Amino acid sequence: MDQRRKGIRPKLIVPYYPTGNESKAFFKNNSSDVKIVSDYTGYNFGRVYELEVFAYWGYLHDAVVWNCSRTDAGKEYLENAYYYQQTEPDRKALKAKFGGKSWQAK
């Protein structure tokens, strides 16, 4: 996501990774994110629309994490989303797995 490189706070990014089984929607639900925030906060749609943008994205992030963390499939989704959104290699884990050998060594 280009947003991370532009300094967007990670808490404002909703966990996502492509699963390959997204359905083809013939109609788009434009208020689904608002509904998620509304259910999470208990605010009505009017109050959600009045939220400051950073509060809205923070609530949306927290709502998605909360809802996903309630099931094993959701926890797996969050783990995969975390790995998908990483932009830097985990050098310590790579050295532990491959013994610190250079991949370019012949």
N, C-alpha and C positions, 0 to 999 in steps of 0.2 A: 504494500500500500504506500503510495506516495505521501500520504498524510503524515506518517511517522517521520519521514525525512524532513518535513517542513516544520517540525516542532510540536505537532499535536500531541497532547498528553495521552499516554497509553490507556488510561482509564476511560477516555472518551471514544475509544475504538471498540465497537461491538465485536466479540469473538466470532470469527467466520473462517471457514475453509471450504473449498469446493468438494462436495461429496460425490458428484457424478450422477446422483439420482434425483436432482432437482426436477420437479414436475414442470411441465409446460403449462403456464397459466394463460388462459385466453382472456382473462380479465385481471387487472392489477388492483390490489387492495392498497389504496394510498394511505390508509389510516392504521395499518397493522402495527407500526412502531408506536404510534400514539396509544393504541389499545394496550400494548404491552406495558408502557409507562403508566397508563391509567390503572391497570390492574395491580401493578406493583405498588404504586403510591397511594391508591385510593382516591386520587384526584379525578374530577370529571374532565371531559375533553377540553372544555373552555379553559379550565385552570392549567391543564397540560400545555395548551397552546400559548399561555401567558408566561410560561417558564422562560428564564434566561437560557440561552442556547447551551451553555456549558453545564448547567444543572440538568437540562433535558438529556443531553448525551450521557452524562454521568448516571442518571437514573436508568436510561436505556441499557447501558453497559451492565449495571448492577442487576437489573431485572433479567437480562439474558443469562448472566452467570448464575443467579439464584435459581432460575427455572431449570437450567441444564444440570445444575449440581444435585438435583433431587433424584435423578435416575442414573443407572450405570451407563446407558447409552448416551445420556447427556454429558456425563463426566468424560466419557471417551471423546465426544465431540469437542469439549473444551480443551482436552489434552492435544488433540489433533490441530485445533485452531491455534493453540499456543505455538506448537512446532511450526505450523505453516507461516505464522507471522514473524518468526525469528529471521533476522537479517545478518546476524553475526554467527560464525561457527562456535560451537562449544569446544574450544581447543583442549581443555582438560579431559573431557570425555573421549575425544578423538585420540589423544595420546594414550589414555588408558586402554582403549580398544585396540589400537594399532601399534602400541609400544614406542611411540615417538619416532618411528621410522619415516623418512621422507618418502612420499609417494613417487617422487621423481627419480629415486635411486634405482640404478639398473642392476 
